[in-house]
Structures are given as structure tokens and as C-alpha cells.
Amino acid sequence: MAEDPTLNLQEICYDLTQAGINRLKSQIERNPVHSNWASQIGHPCSRYLYYNRVNWRDRDPHNFVLQSIFNEGTKHEKDTIREIQEDCDIRGWSIVAQQDRFYDEELQVGGRIDLDIIIPMDAGEIQTLPCEIKSCAPHTWNAIDTQEDILSAKQYYVRNYYDQLMAYLYMHNKEWGILVLKNKITGLRKYVPIRLDYDRFTDTIKKLEKLNENIKNKVPPDRLLDFDVCDECPFKKICITEDIKFELPKMDNDLLLQAITQKEAQKEAHKAYESAMKTIKEQCSRATEEQFTVGDYLVKRSWIGPKQIPSYLREGYWTNRIKSLVEKKKNET
Ligand code: SF4
């Protein structure tokens, strides 16, 4: 019987996908941090900002998906800047100083401004507006039209944009700047005017002064302990230790404790089950027959989806039903 070419192709495609993932993994880096990053100063947890500088070695490396998102951003950066220049052309504005680095000695804040937009005024005067470009998901893109919308965003990392832009304005003595928001899916851009919010940045300055004092004295600030933020925190391994139970209100409920303990005990078994299911799916996809035995098990594969076109072109998926032949025999006797 002639070998099914799609089988080989499936294996090759799997290897190619894996090669891409491995390449991304090899690009993940963890670098020393010597200053407060402007893009992070709005982070709701000062302890995170402290760890970022003092304990950067303990940071959990980001995963390959995030690395891929970073790479995509870098790949499209030049095109986005070119398109922004084309947008600015209609007003006779130009853009300069791309990726201009700055460092504020006193607050120990460093950053890199994506670009400056140069606006010629009537009297021949020139205004320079610092401009930050952010790519975001469609729902975030739809939700932001003004600088107030940034502050009321649900995601803390979107709210971070606000303080980042304030740092740019304050440290460059500017009243106005622009946030360019790019929709990750459609590629559409929107321009949001940003004005220096002096009161807000005064609070940020106080926060940074306190943080720098903590860093100097090697005393970690209080924990935020907001699990929406902590769950994603790359320092949770060193931060969320047993002593947090003394910082939070206590509830005495034996039934709840028992249920949570049981659930935790099943975690490893659940992981093993998920991993076995993944292997079953992968290995069954290599089968040449729709029904076969392996050891004491009978496997029946069924295609869910249209059947008239070759399997590697059609939309659908295989399901695998597995029956133990041993149990079957027992039942029959
Ligand atoms: S785990 Fe939570 S409290 Fe600890 S540093 Fe991270 S965000 Fe802050």
C-alpha cells in the first residue's frame, strides 16, 4: 500500500513548529537592571519595582509567546514609523530623534522615547512633541480615546502608559506629547494627545524617591498583594512566601480548607493527565488506520468536519476514543 504523503507532512510540520518555538526560547534574555524604567514606574506594586532592580536575577524569564510578541513589535517598528511620517506629512510635520535615550540622575529613571514629532508654528517657532507608540489588542484600542481613558483602563500595564508619558514630558520640560496606539489585528493607528499632569507626576516623584531610598537601604517595600497583579508577577516565587498569611485577614472554615487541600493534592495528577492527553493526540495523529489496537487498548479515530477534501486541507479535527480490551473481556465473561 502506498504511503500516505500527508503523514510525513504532518511530522515535518510539527518539527517546523517546534523549531520556531525553540528559536524563540533561545532569544529570551534576563539582563541586569540599573535604573527605574520609565515604562514601568506606573506599576502598582513598589515591591515589584524594587525587585526589578535589586533582584533582577530572580526574575522568572518571560515565555516564548511573549518573546514572539516582542519580536513582532520590533519587526513592524520601522514600517509603523514610516506610516506615522506619512500621516504627519498631511500637516507638514516631521519626525526625528527615534529611540532617543534619556536618564534622570535624581529620580534614577531611564527610558527611550520612540520618536519626536516636530511641529512648525506660525511664527517660525518649532514645537517638539515626545511620542510613544504602543500596539494593543482591539478591545484596548477601542476603549482609549483620551488620556483619562488610559488611567481608567482595566489592565494595570495599560495604565502604566500614563506615567511613562508623564515621565517623558516632565523630564523633557514639555507640556504636550502624543500616544500613538496601534491596533494589533487591524494595524489601524490612532493619535491620543497627552498633556502633562503635574499633580499626578508629583505623586510619582514621591513614590520614586521612596523607592530609591528602599533600594539604597536594601529594604523591600510593602507587598501589593492584589492577586490579579501578583499572579502575573515574575517575582512571585521570591515574594509570595508563607509569611504573607500574617498580612491578610484570616478566615476559619474547615470545610473550605479541606476542599482546597484536596484540590491542590489533585494538581499533579491533573497535570499528568493533560500531558498524557497531549501525547495521545500527537501519537494518534500518526496512525494510518482509523481503528487499531495498542497494547491492551482499542483506539477508534473519528474525523469531525467535512469529509470530501484531503484531511490536511480541511477544517476539522480528529477525536480518539480509547477502550481497554482487558476490561471489555472482563465484561464479556
Ligand atoms: S508578587 Fe505581588 S506583591 Fe510581590 S512583587 Fe509581585 S506584584 Fe508585588
Residues whose N, C-alpha, C, O or C-beta is under 5 A from the ligand:
A	BS01	SF4	C45 R47 Y48 R223 L224 L225 V229 C230 C233 F235 K236 C239
